[in-house]
Amino acid sequence: MLSEAALVAKRNPAHGRYYETNGEFQGMHKYMRVLIGAVIMTAVFCWPAAAQQPVPAPTKVIGFMTDFDVKDDAVGICKAVMEGVAPGVHVIDITHQSKPYDIAMGARFLAMSAPYFPKDAVFVVVIDPGVGSTRKAIVARSKAGQIFVLPDNGLLTGIQDYDEIVEAHEITNPKWMIGSGISSTFHGRDIFSPTGAHAARGEDIAQAGPALDVAKLVRIELKFATLLQDGAHGQVIATDGPFGNLVLNVSAVTFRALGYKLGDQVPVDLDGKRYVFPFVKTFSDVPVGKELFYIDSRGRLGIGINQGHFSETYKVGEGAEVRIPRKGAN
């Protein structure tokens, strides 16, 4: 007579295997209990040691700006170098389309963007027409705590004007560079990117090299409008991206000192020709295709065309002279 287990096995061989190897199952169950116990004991004894391991400090944000453009691999290579030194570092691209070799434009972009970054941010800026020459590669710290890694060619001028530079070092330490094979033409990759990544890791910038006298850092002349008896004299310092608006070096404060208010028609001598445009709050305050004066997002006077390209239409660009007379004068 077949047992109950044999009957079950006959109907369901897989089920029967469970009954037939009940002893084997109990042995496996015992083994699993021992294994789980060992894992728990290991966790208990290892936990204090693991808890004592230092947690790496988070890396600081890097603001990255160059005149490299994005047509080739230069920007990607620099960012890969940063990632290699400081894994997981957050790199924010300010722009890589600053006008080639234009240090004044780079200084302006840097000064205008830095206030929007964290107070401990690191900036890697490579607009470097003197690469490979005797110009110094430096790392500097501002009074606010931001760190700037760049050539000493005047790029810091705008920062120096609003946020004092309190410490600077020439980058000479090979450990803060990519290695011994330093290129004479690609310091963005070999010096500035690794140094910026070391700074983003929180390493002391004094390790980068000897201290420099901050009073002797290179400055360039940034042109500002002058307010004279016959009005404000200034220049077109840039065009606004693809839109063609003229960016003037006339601040909102200087413009308002001329006596104009919203809605006024404002005369202007622009590149030797006289025009009259309305001063309004924004582009939609004039019909499509019409000119306007406005205060831009950086607090400067701008001239544009609603949904048009002022620079191309009037054949006026960077460097053009501007005079705006006082209200009621010529």
C-alpha positions as CSV (number, residue, x, y, z in Angstrom):
1,M,0.0,0.0,0.0
2,L,1.4,3.4,-1.1
3,S,2.0,6.1,1.5
4,E,0.4,9.5,1.3
5,A,3.7,11.0,0.1
6,A,4.1,8.3,-2.6
7,L,0.5,9.0,-3.8
8,V,1.2,12.7,-4.0
9,A,4.4,12.1,-5.8
10,K,2.7,9.8,-8.3
11,R,0.2,12.6,-9.0
12,N,2.8,15.4,-8.9
13,P,6.4,14.4,-9.2
14,A,7.7,17.9,-8.4
15,H,5.5,18.0,-5.3
16,G,6.6,14.5,-4.4
17,R,10.3,15.6,-4.6
18,Y,9.6,18.0,-1.6
19,Y,8.4,15.1,0.5
20,E,11.0,12.7,-0.6
21,T,13.8,15.1,0.2
22,N,12.3,16.5,3.4
23,G,15.5,15.8,5.3
24,E,17.6,17.6,2.6
25,F,15.3,20.6,2.8
26,Q,15.7,20.7,6.6
27,G,19.5,20.7,6.1
28,M,19.3,23.5,3.6
29,H,17.1,25.5,6.0
30,K,19.7,25.1,8.8
31,Y,22.4,26.2,6.4
32,M,20.5,29.4,5.5
33,R,20.0,30.2,9.2
34,V,23.7,30.0,9.8
35,L,24.5,32.1,6.7
36,I,22.0,34.8,7.7
37,G,23.5,34.9,11.2
38,A,27.0,35.3,9.8
39,V,25.9,38.2,7.6
40,I,24.2,39.9,10.6
41,M,27.3,39.4,12.8
42,T,29.5,40.8,10.1
43,A,27.3,43.9,9.8
44,V,27.2,44.4,13.5
45,F,31.0,44.2,14.0
46,C,31.9,46.2,10.8
47,W,29.3,49.0,11.3
48,P,31.4,51.1,13.8
49,A,34.4,51.0,11.4
50,A,32.3,51.9,8.4
51,A,30.6,54.7,10.4
52,Q,34.0,56.2,11.1
53,Q,35.0,56.5,7.5
54,P,35.1,60.2,6.4
55,V,32.3,61.2,4.0
56,P,33.9,63.1,1.0
57,A,32.9,66.7,0.9
58,P,30.7,67.6,-2.0
59,T,32.5,69.3,-4.9
60,K,31.9,73.0,-5.6
61,V,30.1,74.2,-8.7
62,I,32.4,75.2,-11.6
63,G,31.5,78.0,-14.0
64,F,33.2,77.3,-17.3
65,M,33.8,80.0,-19.9
66,T,36.0,80.0,-23.0
67,D,36.3,81.4,-26.5
68,F,36.7,77.9,-27.9
69,D,33.3,77.6,-29.6
70,V,31.7,74.2,-29.7
71,K,32.7,73.0,-33.2
72,D,35.4,70.7,-32.0
73,D,36.3,68.6,-29.0
74,A,38.2,71.2,-26.9
75,V,35.3,72.0,-24.4
76,G,34.5,68.3,-24.0
77,I,38.1,67.4,-23.3
78,C,38.4,70.1,-20.6
79,K,35.3,68.9,-18.9
80,A,36.5,65.3,-19.0
81,V,39.7,66.5,-17.3
82,M,37.7,68.2,-14.6
83,E,35.6,65.0,-14.1
84,G,38.7,62.9,-13.8
85,V,40.1,65.1,-11.0
86,A,36.8,65.7,-9.2
87,P,34.3,62.9,-10.1
88,G,30.8,64.1,-10.1
89,V,31.7,67.8,-10.3
90,H,28.8,70.0,-11.5
91,V,30.1,72.2,-14.4
92,I,27.9,75.1,-15.6
93,D,28.8,76.4,-19.1
94,I,28.6,80.2,-19.0
95,T,29.5,80.5,-22.7
96,H,32.1,79.1,-25.1
97,Q,31.3,81.6,-27.8
98,S,32.9,84.7,-26.3
99,K,34.5,86.6,-29.1
100,P,37.9,85.1,-29.8
101,Y,40.8,86.9,-28.1
102,D,38.5,89.6,-26.7
103,I,39.6,89.9,-23.1
104,A,37.3,92.8,-22.4
105,M,34.2,90.8,-23.4
106,G,35.3,87.9,-21.3
107,A,35.9,90.2,-18.3
108,R,32.4,91.6,-18.8
109,F,30.7,88.2,-19.1
110,L,32.5,87.0,-16.0
111,A,31.6,90.0,-13.9
112,M,28.0,89.8,-15.0
113,S,27.6,86.1,-14.3
114,A,29.5,85.6,-11.1
115,P,26.9,87.1,-8.8
116,Y,24.4,84.5,-9.8
117,F,26.7,81.6,-8.7
118,P,27.2,80.2,-5.2
119,K,29.5,82.2,-3.0
120,D,32.0,79.3,-3.0
121,A,31.8,78.6,-6.8
122,V,34.9,78.1,-8.9
123,F,35.3,79.7,-12.3
124,V,37.5,78.3,-15.0
125,V,37.9,81.0,-17.7
126,V,40.0,80.5,-20.8
127,I,40.2,83.5,-23.1
128,D,43.9,83.4,-23.6
129,P,45.5,85.1,-26.6
130,G,48.9,84.9,-24.8
131,V,48.8,81.2,-24.2
132,G,52.3,79.7,-24.0
133,S,53.9,83.1,-23.4
134,T,55.3,84.7,-20.2
135,R,51.8,85.6,-19.0
136,K,51.0,83.8,-15.7
137,A,48.4,81.1,-15.1
138,I,46.8,82.0,-11.8
139,V,44.2,81.0,-9.3
140,A,42.6,83.8,-7.2
141,R,40.0,84.1,-4.4
142,S,37.6,87.0,-4.0
143,K,36.5,88.6,-0.7
144,A,33.1,86.8,-1.2
145,G,34.8,83.4,-1.4
146,Q,34.6,82.6,-5.1
147,I,37.7,81.2,-6.8
148,F,38.9,82.1,-10.3
149,V,41.3,80.0,-12.4
150,L,42.4,81.9,-15.5
151,P,45.3,83.6,-17.3
152,D,46.5,86.9,-15.7
153,N,45.6,89.0,-18.6
154,G,42.9,91.3,-17.3
155,L,39.9,88.9,-17.2
156,L,39.6,89.6,-13.5
157,T,39.2,93.4,-14.0
158,G,35.4,93.4,-13.7
159,I,35.5,91.1,-10.6
160,Q,38.1,93.4,-9.0
161,D,35.8,96.4,-9.5
162,Y,32.9,95.0,-7.5
163,D,34.4,92.2,-5.3
164,E,37.9,92.6,-4.0
165,I,40.5,89.9,-4.8
166,V,42.1,89.0,-1.5
167,E,44.4,86.1,-2.6
168,A,46.2,85.0,-5.7
169,H,48.7,82.3,-6.6
170,E,50.7,81.5,-9.8
171,I,49.9,77.9,-10.9
172,T,53.3,76.1,-10.8
173,N,52.6,72.9,-8.9
174,P,52.7,69.9,-11.4
175,K,50.2,68.0,-9.2
176,W,47.6,70.6,-10.0
177,M,48.2,70.1,-13.7
178,I,47.4,67.3,-16.1
179,G,51.0,65.9,-16.0
180,S,54.5,66.5,-17.3
181,G,53.6,66.8,-21.0
182,I,52.2,70.4,-20.8
183,S,51.2,71.7,-24.2
184,S,52.3,75.2,-25.2
185,T,48.9,75.9,-26.8
186,F,46.2,74.1,-24.7
187,H,46.5,75.3,-21.2
188,G,42.8,75.1,-20.9
189,R,43.2,71.3,-20.8
190,D,46.6,71.0,-19.1
191,I,46.5,73.7,-16.4
192,F,43.2,75.6,-15.9
193,S,40.8,72.6,-16.0
194,P,42.7,70.4,-13.5
195,T,43.5,73.3,-11.2
196,G,39.8,74.3,-11.3
197,A,38.8,70.7,-10.4
198,H,41.3,70.6,-7.4
199,A,39.8,73.9,-6.2
200,A,36.3,72.5,-6.6
201,R,37.3,69.6,-4.4
202,G,38.0,72.1,-1.6
203,E,41.8,71.9,-1.8
204,D,43.7,74.9,-0.5
205,I,44.6,77.1,-3.5
206,A,47.9,78.0,-1.8
207,Q,49.1,74.5,-2.9
208,A,48.9,75.6,-6.5
209,G,52.0,77.7,-6.3
210,P,53.6,80.9,-4.9
211,A,51.6,83.8,-3.7
212,L,51.2,86.9,-5.9
213,D,50.7,90.5,-5.0
214,V,47.0,91.1,-5.8
215,A,47.7,94.8,-6.4
216,K,49.9,93.8,-9.4
217,L,47.4,91.6,-11.2
218,V,46.9,92.7,-14.8
219,R,44.0,95.0,-15.4
220,I,42.5,96.3,-18.6
221,E,40.6,99.5,-19.3
222,L,36.9,98.9,-19.3
223,K,35.2,101.9,-21.0
224,F,32.3,103.5,-19.2
225,A,30.1,106.3,-20.5
226,T,30.9,109.9,-19.3
227,L,28.3,112.4,-18.4
228,L,29.2,115.9,-19.7
229,Q,27.4,119.2,-20.1
230,D,26.2,118.3,-23.6
231,G,25.0,114.8,-22.6
232,A,26.2,111.2,-22.1
233,H,29.1,110.0,-24.3
234,G,29.5,106.3,-24.7
235,Q,30.0,103.3,-27.0
236,V,28.3,100.2,-28.3
237,I,30.1,97.5,-26.3
238,A,28.4,94.4,-27.8
239,T,25.3,93.1,-29.6
240,D,22.8,91.0,-27.8
241,G,23.3,87.5,-29.0
242,P,21.4,86.6,-32.2
243,F,18.9,89.4,-31.8
244,G,21.1,92.3,-32.9
245,N,20.2,94.7,-30.1
246,L,22.9,97.2,-29.3
247,V,24.4,97.0,-25.8
248,L,25.7,100.4,-24.7
249,N,28.1,101.2,-21.9
250,V,25.5,103.8,-20.6
251,S,24.1,102.7,-17.3
252,A,20.5,103.2,-16.3
253,V,21.7,105.7,-13.6
254,T,23.6,107.7,-16.2
255,F,20.7,107.7,-18.6
256,R,18.2,108.8,-16.1
257,A,20.5,111.7,-15.1
258,L,19.8,113.1,-18.6
259,G,16.2,113.7,-17.6
260,Y,14.3,111.2,-19.7
261,K,11.3,109.1,-18.6
262,L,9.3,106.3,-20.0
263,G,7.4,107.3,-23.2
264,D,9.8,110.1,-24.1
265,Q,11.3,110.4,-27.6
266,V,15.1,110.3,-27.1
267,P,17.5,111.7,-29.7
268,V,20.8,109.9,-30.2
269,D,23.9,110.5,-32.3
270,L,24.9,106.9,-33.2
271,D,28.0,106.3,-35.3
272,G,27.8,109.9,-36.6
273,K,24.1,109.9,-37.5
274,R,21.2,111.4,-35.7
275,Y,18.1,109.2,-34.8
276,V,15.1,109.6,-32.5
277,F,13.7,106.5,-30.7
278,P,11.1,106.1,-27.9
279,F,12.2,105.1,-24.5
280,V,9.9,102.3,-23.3
281,K,9.9,99.4,-20.9
282,T,10.0,96.5,-23.2
283,F,9.9,95.4,-26.9
284,S,6.1,94.9,-27.1
285,D,5.6,98.5,-26.2
286,V,6.3,99.5,-29.8
287,P,4.9,97.9,-33.0
288,V,6.7,95.0,-34.6
289,G,9.6,96.4,-36.7
290,K,9.9,99.6,-34.8
291,E,13.0,100.9,-32.8
292,L,13.2,101.5,-29.1
293,F,15.4,102.4,-26.2
294,Y,15.1,100.2,-23.1
295,I,17.0,99.3,-20.0
296,D,18.3,95.7,-20.3
297,S,18.5,93.0,-17.7
298,R,22.0,94.0,-16.7
299,G,21.0,97.7,-16.0
300,R,22.4,99.1,-19.2
301,L,20.8,101.2,-21.9
302,G,20.0,99.2,-25.1
303,I,18.7,100.0,-28.6
304,G,16.7,97.5,-30.5
305,I,14.0,96.7,-32.9
306,N,10.9,94.8,-31.9
307,Q,11.3,91.4,-33.6
308,G,14.1,92.8,-35.7
309,H,17.9,93.0,-35.9
310,F,19.1,96.5,-35.2
311,S,22.8,95.9,-35.9
312,E,22.2,94.5,-39.3
313,T,19.4,97.0,-40.2
314,Y,21.5,100.1,-39.4
315,K,24.9,98.5,-40.1
316,V,26.1,99.5,-36.6
317,G,28.1,97.3,-34.2
318,E,30.6,97.1,-31.4
319,G,32.8,100.2,-31.0
320,A,30.4,102.7,-32.5
321,E,30.3,106.0,-30.7
322,V,27.1,107.2,-29.0
323,R,26.0,110.6,-27.7
324,I,22.7,111.2,-26.0
325,P,21.9,114.8,-25.3
326,R,20.3,116.0,-22.1
327,K,16.5,116.3,-22.3
328,G,15.6,119.5,-24.0
329,A,19.1,120.1,-25.5
330,N,20.5,119.2,-28.9
